[in-house]
């Protein structure tokens, strides 16, 4: 199975569930990206002392991009409209989550470049 086929199967919900599975996957990935971005911004600001800020920022951007791509693929392959049970509304909600994760990661990356390491 190629990577494109795997993404299509994931976006369509795969063989493990109904049409909402792909949207729920995209929502989960987007939420994880937002959480990573938020924690990375806290790391750059000095509120927490764990992990590398640059690695966290790049991770938040990558996870946010993956969530956005999954949501767009789900929208492109779903039939019906909102209210049909195919996860259209969930996929639409997952797109801003992925974008927010990418924005938080970018902000953290920019801030980590400006800070001078103390240790």
C-alpha positions in Angstrom: 0.0 0.0 0.0 1.5 3.3 -1.0 1.4 6.4 1.2 -1.3 8.0 -0.9 -3.5 5.0 -0.6 -2.9 4.9 3.2 -3.9 8.6 3.5 -7.1 7.9 1.4 -8.0 5.0 3.6 -7.4 7.0 6.8 -9.4 9.9 5.4 -12.3 7.7 4.4 -12.4 6.1 7.8 -10.7 2.9 6.8 -12.2 -0.5 7.4 -12.6 0.0 11.2 -15.6 2.2 11.3 -18.2 4.5 9.8 -17.6 7.7 7.9 -17.0 9.7 11.0 -13.8 7.8 11.8 -11.6 9.8 9.4 -13.0 13.1 10.7 -12.4 12.0 14.3 -8.9 11.0 13.4 -8.3 14.4 11.9 -9.8 16.1 15.0 -7.6 14.1 17.3 -4.4 14.9 15.3 -5.4 18.6 15.2 -5.9 18.6 19.0 -2.6 16.9 19.6 -0.9 19.5 17.4 -2.5 22.4 19.3 -1.4 20.8 22.6 2.2 20.4 21.4 2.2 24.0 20.1 0.8 25.4 23.3 3.3 23.5 25.5 6.1 24.6 23.2 5.1 28.2 23.5 5.1 27.8 27.3 8.6 26.3 27.0 9.9 29.2 25.0 8.4 31.7 27.5 10.2 29.9 30.4 7.1 28.7 32.2 8.1 25.0 31.9 11.5 23.5 31.7 11.1 20.3 29.7 12.0 19.5 26.2 13.6 21.4 23.3 11.5 24.3 22.0 12.7 24.0 18.4 11.8 20.3 18.2 8.4 21.0 19.8 7.7 23.8 17.3 8.6 21.7 14.3 6.5 18.8 15.7 3.5 21.1 16.2 3.8 22.3 12.6 4.1 18.8 11.3 1.2 17.4 13.3 -1.0 20.4 12.4 -0.2 19.9 8.7 -1.0 16.2 9.0 -4.4 17.0 10.7 -5.3 19.5 8.1 -4.4 17.2 5.2 -6.4 14.4 6.7 -9.4 16.7 7.2 -9.2 18.0 3.6 -8.9 14.4 2.2 -11.9 13.4 4.3 -13.9 16.3 2.9 -12.9 15.5 -0.6 -13.8 11.8 -0.4 -17.0 12.1 1.7 -20.4 11.8 0.1 -23.4 13.7 1.3 -23.5 16.8 3.3 -23.7 18.0 6.9 -26.0 15.9 9.0 -25.6 12.7 6.9 -23.4 11.0 9.5 -20.3 11.0 7.2 -18.2 13.3 9.4 -18.4 16.4 7.2 -18.8 18.8 10.2 -16.0 17.1 12.1 -13.7 17.5 9.1 -14.6 21.1 8.7 -13.9 21.7 12.4 -10.5 19.8 12.1 -9.2 22.2 9.5 -8.9 25.3 11.8 -7.4 23.0 14.6 -4.6 22.0 12.2 -4.0 25.6 11.1 -3.9 26.8 14.7 -1.4 24.1 15.5 0.8 25.2 12.6 0.5 28.9 13.7 1.4 28.0 17.3 4.4 26.0 16.1 5.6 28.8 13.9 5.3 31.4 16.7 7.2 29.1 19.0 9.9 28.6 16.4 10.3 32.3 15.8 10.5 33.0 19.6 13.0 30.2 20.1 15.3 31.8 17.5 15.2 35.1 19.4 16.0 33.7 22.8 19.5 33.2 24.0 20.2 29.9 25.6 21.2 30.3 29.3 22.7 26.9 30.0 
